[in-house]
Amino acid sequence: MNTTLLFAELLITGLHTGLWLLLLALNIFGLDWLQSLLSKGVSEWATAILVSLLAVFYIFGIVFDRFADFVFFRWDKKIREKIIPNAPLRINVMRFQLAKDNEYLNRQFEYTRSRMRIVRAATLNFAISTILLLLLIILKTPDSSEKIGYILVSSIIGILLTFGSIFAWYKLTQSYFKLVKSNWDLYLTQQNQTLKRALQRKRD
């Protein structure tokens, strides 16, 4: 996979993870520490802080991507077996065989796979963030006439983001395995035709 693409993918996942970790910290320690931090002139150290946070978020992305892979493994396998039953080789081996001499196809595989991984992790990140945000609103904000509205709006947005991401992952996963299957069938057809021509030349 392209190094820049992989870095961006894991950084996006890490930023999503960092959001719910911040919400978790706010739930545990309240809002005062964040307000105090912002009031201490941290802008002078903004660049150093940003670089450090990007490095941390990248690590978060690596860890959470592996976690999302574990959570979605069984569902991913079911989709794969439905589209490519009795696969002759592992999917990554089939993909390598197909794309080793076809850079355009390899970029298609990488692009689809990268989007799958982003929305797969986003599904879990959005779900966790929604729960933690609702807890923060319920437990840490004063009672008011707007509180119910905040809860409803946060719930609706969180549910839409979560189910939108899982739907996107499902469709992208189907597209990925269909892309592998269609190109593998074409590859086998071409191999058979090449073999038939070679046998015909021998007979001639």
PEBEL-V666094 format. One record per backbone hydrogen bond with DSSP energy under -1.0 kcal/mol. NH is the residue of the N-H (numbers start at 1). CO is the residue of the C=O. Records with the same first field share a line. If there is no record, write none. Layout:
NH->CO  CO
This chain:
6->2
7->3
8->4
9->5
10->6
11->7
12->8
13->9
14->10
15->11
16->12
17->13
18->14
19->15
20->16
21->17
22->18
23->19
24->20
25->21
26->22
27->23
28->24
29->25
30->26
35->31
36->32
37->33
38->34
39->35
40->37
44->41
45->42
46->43
49->45
50->46
51->47
52->48
53->49
54->50
55->51
56->52
57->53
58->54
59->55
60->56
61->57
62->58
63->59
64->60
65->61
66->62
67->63
68->64
69->65
70->66
71->67
72->68
76->72
77->73
78->74
79->75
80->76
81->77
82->78
83->79
84->80
94->90
95->91
96->92
97->93
98->94
99->95
100->96
102->99
106->102
107->103
108->104
109->105
110->106
111->107
112->108
113->109
114->110
115->111
116->112
117->113
118->114
119->115
120->116
121->117
122->118
123->119
124->120
125->121
126->122
127->123
128->124
129->125
130->126
131->127
132->128
133->129
134->130
135->131
136->132
137->133
138->134
139->135
140->136
150->146
151->147
152->148
153->149
154->150
155->151
156->152
157->153
158->154
159->155
160->156
161->157
162->158
163->159
164->160
165->161
166->162
167->163
168->164
169->165
170->166
171->167
172->168
173->169
174->170
175->171
176->172
177->173
178->174
179->175
180->176
181->177
182->178
183->179
184->180
185->181
186->182
187->183
188->184
189->185
190->186
191->187
192->188
193->189
194->190
195->191
196->192
197->193
198->194
199->195
200->196
201->197
202->198
203->199
204->200
